[in-house]
Amino acid sequence: METPWLAKRPVSALRPGDHGWLAYSGLEERDRVIGPFVREGLETTEKVVYVTDAPPDRLPGLGSGHRIDVDAHRRTGALRVISLRDACLDRHGDFEPARMVDTLGREVGEAFDQGFRAVRITTDHSWLVNGPRRSDLGQVLGCEHRVGDTVSPSTMAMAICQIDRRACSPAELIALRDTHEVLVEVNPEFDDGILKIVRTFEPDGLRVEGELDAARHAVFAEQLSQVNTGRGRVHLDFSRLAFIDLGGLHLLAKHATLRPGGEPLVLDHLSPHVENVIEMVGWHRLPGLVRGGDEGPRPGSGGVG
């Protein structure tokens, strides 16, 4: 079950002091979180520190299609890409938590003198829990606690610790997640204060919050069509949808009939109002719509997707 005290924020709402956690289910989800995190930092007067062995121009948010001068940002120190060897490995190539903490602390400490208003830190821990250089989980947890001690009281630093949720067991994911204060997710596809639509990745679909009325049918249909292109099932999380009108149900049924391969739209976690409206109309009058699961978030999911 999701830990109640953990805050959940879209990536663009992160602020200094946030020690964020991203358990991603695939590269699309990772890139749609880390890409804005990196790009928005470089587009302002903030410093980005990325601990990775990946080439700088292959990082999320910096590849083709984005007008970011990677070399220029590296020359000014706004982008610091630090290899694992230089950041956190000892001379034998083993993970050294104290060195990671010292590296990040040094980068944060230098940022103010360098003229940056904030520091954005990120790294992917998947290699630490699943790979040839797999580290002891206790070491990783200890490192995360110490990174949190560096970031959380800071007025400058914010961090996102990434992990492929398939890299370790659900119990290990929960233990790692609980060393953080903030769960990071993708930015909403739409949010006007009445209706909020968020892309989800496991399961694939959308989370719909607020009120879906006639004035918002068009934008909902547009977002639904963008996630309605594959052959797999599309899940709609309605746990936070307080209101839907009959036109909204008709829209759902219309899109469901256009699904490739006859795959239905799966309605998960129906709120009482939505369920009452559907029962009044009758499921048999809404072809292509099926009831999904009502259980909570999958253990270790971090509440994302």
C-alpha positions in Angstrom: 0.0 0.0 0.0 1.1 3.6 -0.6 2.7 5.3 2.3 0.4 8.2 3.4 3.1 10.7 4.2 4.8 10.6 0.8 4.0 13.6 -1.3 3.3 13.2 -5.0 4.2 15.9 -7.4 4.5 16.3 -11.2 8.1 16.8 -12.2 7.7 20.5 -13.0 6.4 21.2 -9.4 9.6 19.9 -7.7 11.3 22.5 -5.6 14.5 22.8 -3.6 14.5 20.4 -0.6 12.7 17.7 -2.5 14.3 14.3 -2.5 12.3 12.6 -5.2 11.7 9.0 -6.3 10.9 7.7 -9.7 10.3 4.0 -10.3 9.7 3.8 -14.0 8.2 1.0 -16.1 9.9 1.9 -19.4 12.0 4.4 -21.2 9.1 6.5 -22.2 8.0 7.1 -18.6 11.6 7.8 -17.5 12.2 10.3 -20.3 8.9 12.1 -19.8 10.0 12.8 -16.2 13.7 13.2 -16.3 13.7 15.0 -19.7 11.7 18.0 -18.3 13.7 17.9 -15.0 17.0 18.3 -16.9 15.7 20.6 -19.7 13.9 23.1 -17.4 17.0 23.4 -15.2 19.2 24.3 -18.2 16.6 26.7 -19.5 16.8 28.7 -16.3 19.7 29.7 -14.0 20.0 26.3 -12.4 22.8 23.7 -12.4 22.1 20.1 -13.5 24.2 17.3 -12.0 23.6 13.9 -13.7 25.6 10.9 -12.5 25.8 8.5 -15.4 28.1 6.8 -17.9 25.8 7.8 -20.7 27.0 10.4 -23.2 25.7 13.9 -22.4 23.9 14.3 -25.7 22.0 11.0 -25.1 20.5 12.1 -21.8 16.7 12.5 -21.5 15.7 15.9 -22.6 18.9 16.6 -24.5 18.7 14.4 -27.6 17.4 15.2 -31.0 14.4 17.5 -31.2 15.5 19.7 -28.3 17.3 22.9 -28.9 19.8 22.5 -26.1 23.5 23.4 -26.7 24.9 20.6 -24.5 28.6 21.6 -25.1 27.8 25.3 -24.1 26.1 24.2 -20.9 29.0 21.9 -20.0 31.5 24.7 -20.6 29.6 27.1 -18.2 29.2 24.3 -15.6 25.4 24.4 -15.9 25.5 20.8 -16.9 27.7 18.4 -14.9 27.7 14.9 -16.3 29.8 12.8 -13.8 30.8 9.2 -14.6 30.1 6.5 -12.0 33.8 5.9 -11.6 34.4 9.6 -10.7 31.2 9.9 -8.6 30.8 6.8 -6.5 33.2 3.9 -7.3 36.3 2.9 -5.4 39.5 1.8 -7.1 38.2 -1.7 -7.4 35.0 -0.6 -9.2 32.8 -1.2 -6.3 30.1 1.2 -5.1 31.3 3.5 -2.4 28.3 5.3 -0.8 30.4 7.9 1.1 32.0 9.0 -2.2 28.6 9.5 -3.8 27.4 11.7 -0.9 30.7 13.7 -1.0 30.4 14.2 -4.7 26.9 15.5 -4.6 27.6 17.6 -1.5 30.5 19.2 -3.3 28.5 20.0 -6.4 25.7 21.6 -4.2 28.3 23.5 -2.2 29.9 25.0 -5.3 26.7 26.0 -7.0 26.0 29.2 -5.1 29.5 30.6 -5.7 29.1 29.6 -9.4 26.0 31.9 -9.6 23.3 29.2 -9.9 20.0 29.7 -8.0 19.4 25.9 -7.6 20.9 22.5 -8.3 19.1 19.6 -9.9 20.6 16.2 -9.2 19.6 12.8 -10.7 21.0 9.3 -11.2 19.7 5.9 -12.0 20.2 3.2 -9.3 19.1 0.2 -11.4 22.7 -1.0 -11.9 23.2 -1.0 -8.1 20.4 -3.5 -7.5 20.5 -5.6 -10.7 23.8 -6.1 -12.6 27.4 -7.4 -12.4 28.2 -4.7 -9.9 25.1 -5.3 -7.7 25.6 -3.7 -4.3 24.3 -4.7 -0.9 20.8 -3.2 -0.5 21.8 -1.9 2.9 24.5 0.1 1.3 22.1 1.6 -1.2 19.6 2.4 1.5 22.2 4.1 3.7 23.4 6.2 0.7 19.8 7.3 0.0 19.3 8.4 3.6 22.5 10.4 3.5 21.6 12.0 0.2 18.2 12.9 1.7 20.1 14.5 4.6 22.0 16.6 2.1 19.0 17.6 -0.1 16.0 17.9 2.3 17.2 20.8 4.4 18.7 22.6 1.4 17.4 25.8 -0.1 19.1 25.1 -3.4 19.2 21.3 -4.1 16.5 19.0 -5.4 17.0 15.4 -6.5 15.3 12.6 -8.4 16.6 9.1 -7.8 15.6 6.8 -10.6 15.2 3.0 -10.8 13.7 0.6 -13.3 11.0 -1.0 -11.2 11.8 -4.4 -12.9 15.3 -4.3 -11.6 14.5 -5.6 -8.1 11.8 -7.3 -6.0 8.7 -5.4 -4.8 10.0 -5.5 -1.3 13.2 -3.9 -2.3 11.4 -1.3 -4.2 9.3 -0.4 -1.2 12.4 -0.2 1.0 14.1 2.1 -1.5 11.0 4.2 -2.0 10.6 4.8 1.7 13.9 6.6 1.9 12.4 9.5 -0.1 9.8 12.2 0.7 8.4 12.9 -2.8 7.0 10.6 -5.5 7.6 12.2 -8.9 5.4 11.6 -11.9 4.9 13.0 -15.4 3.4 16.4 -15.9 -0.3 16.4 -16.5 -1.5 16.2 -20.1 -4.2 18.7 -19.2 -5.1 20.6 -16.0 -7.5 23.5 -15.9 -8.4 23.2 -12.2 -11.6 21.4 -13.0 -10.3 18.4 -15.0 -6.9 16.9 -14.7 -5.6 14.2 -17.1 -2.3 12.3 -16.3 -0.6 9.7 -18.5 0.0 6.4 -16.7 2.4 3.7 -17.8 1.7 0.6 -15.7 -1.0 -0.1 -16.6 -0.9 1.9 -19.9 -3.6 4.6 -19.9 -4.8 7.8 -18.2 -5.7 8.9 -14.7 -8.7 11.2 -14.8 -9.4 13.5 -11.9 -12.0 16.1 -11.1 -15.1 16.7 -13.3 -15.6 15.6 -16.9 -18.4 17.7 -18.3 -19.5 18.8 -21.8 -17.1 21.7 -21.8 -14.2 19.3 -21.5 -15.3 16.5 -23.8 -13.1 17.7 -26.7 -9.9 17.8 -24.7 -10.6 14.4 -23.1 -11.3 12.9 -26.5 -8.0 14.3 -27.8 -6.0 12.8 -24.9 -7.8 9.5 -25.2 -7.1 9.2 -28.9 -3.4 9.7 -28.3 -3.2 6.8 -25.9 -5.7 4.7 -27.9 -3.4 3.8 -30.7 -1.8 0.5 -29.6 -3.2 -3.0 -29.6 -3.0 -3.6 -25.9 -5.6 -2.7 -23.3 -6.0 0.9 -22.2 -6.8 1.5 -18.6 -8.6 4.6 -17.2 -8.1 5.3 -13.5 -11.3 6.9 -12.3 -10.6 6.8 -8.6 -10.4 10.6 -8.4 -13.1 11.4 -11.0 -15.9 13.0 -9.0 -18.3 13.6 -11.9 -19.0 12.4 -15.4 -22.0 13.3 -17.5 -23.9 11.0 -19.9 -22.1 12.6 -22.9 -18.8 11.6 -21.3 -19.9 8.0 -21.1 -21.1 8.1 -24.7 -17.7 9.5 -25.7 -16.0 6.6 -23.9 -18.2 4.0 -25.6 -17.5 5.6 -29.0 -13.8 5.4 -28.5 -14.0 1.8 -27.2 -15.7 0.6 -30.4 -12.8 2.0 -32.4 -10.1 0.1 -30.4 -7.9 -2.0 -32.6 -8.3 -5.7 -32.2 -11.5 -5.3 -30.3 -9.6 -4.6 -27.1 -11.9 -2.9 -24.5 -11.3 0.3 -22.5 -10.8 -0.8 -18.9 -12.3 1.5 -16.2 -10.3 1.1 -13.0 -11.1 2.2 -9.4 -14.5 3.6 -10.2 -15.6 6.4 -7.8 -19.1 6.0 -6.3 -20.6 8.7 -8.5 -19.2 7.3 -11.7 -20.2 3.8 -10.8 -23.8 4.9 -10.1 -24.0 6.7 -13.4 -22.8 3.6 -15.3 -25.1 1.3 -13.4 -28.0 3.7 -14.2 -27.2 3.5 -17.9 -26.3 -0.2 -17.8 -23.0 -1.8 -18.8 -24.8 -3.6 -21.7 -25.4 -0.2 -23.3 -21.8 0.7 -23.2 -20.1 -1.8 -25.5 -16.3 -1.9 -25.2 -16.2 -0.7 -21.6 -15.3 -3.2 -18.9 -14.8 -2.8 -15.2 -11.2 -3.1 -14.0 -9.6 -3.8 -10.7 -10.4 -1.9 -7.5 -7.3 -2.7 -5.6 -4.8 0.0 -4.6 -1.4 0.7 -6.3 0.9 -2.2 -6.9 3.5 -2.6 -4.2 6.6 -0.7 -5.0 5.0 1.2 -7.8 5.5 4.5 -5.9 1.9 5.4 -6.7 2.9 6.2 -10.3 0.8 4.6 -13.0 
